[in-house]
Amino acid sequence: MRGLFDIVDTFDPIVMVPNSRVSYACYLLCKFNEDSRMKNQYTDLVHLGYAMAYNVPVFLTTDKHLTHYRIPQTIMKKGYKQPKMMDLSAIKREYL
């Protein structure tokens, strides 16, 4: 756990609050989800929606399916960008 806190401290995280862009991203992700592995995974999609709304470049997740999730084109056409989705071991390999 200490290793995770060290990594988080390195990236200097920000606090994200809900706004209309977050709300719309979450709505689109849940409505147009085409990946059967992510059906009913609304919490993960909401976290991803926050990341996309705030243009976060790297999204850290422990969900193996989410690291391979492709954002539906409907959402990309609305101006949202897919962050680089990585698990903890990938973060360690690439950034440490």
C-alpha positions, 0 to 999 in steps of 0.5 A: 500500500505504501508503494501506491501512496508513493506513486500517487504522491509523485503524480500530484493528484487533483480533486475532481468535482462534478460538473455538467461535463462530468455528468454528460460523460458519465451519461454517455459512457453508461448509455453507449457502452458497447463492451459486454465486459463492462455491462453493469459496471457503472461505478468504473464507468463513472470514474472513467467519465470523471477522468475524461471530463477533466482530460486526465492523461493517465487513468489508474485502475485495478480492473483488468477489463477497464484497462482494455476498454475502448471508448464508444465512438459516440463519445469520442465524437462529442470531444472526449478523449480516452486517457491511457488506462493502466494498472499499477504494475504498468505504472511502475514499469513506465513511470518508475 
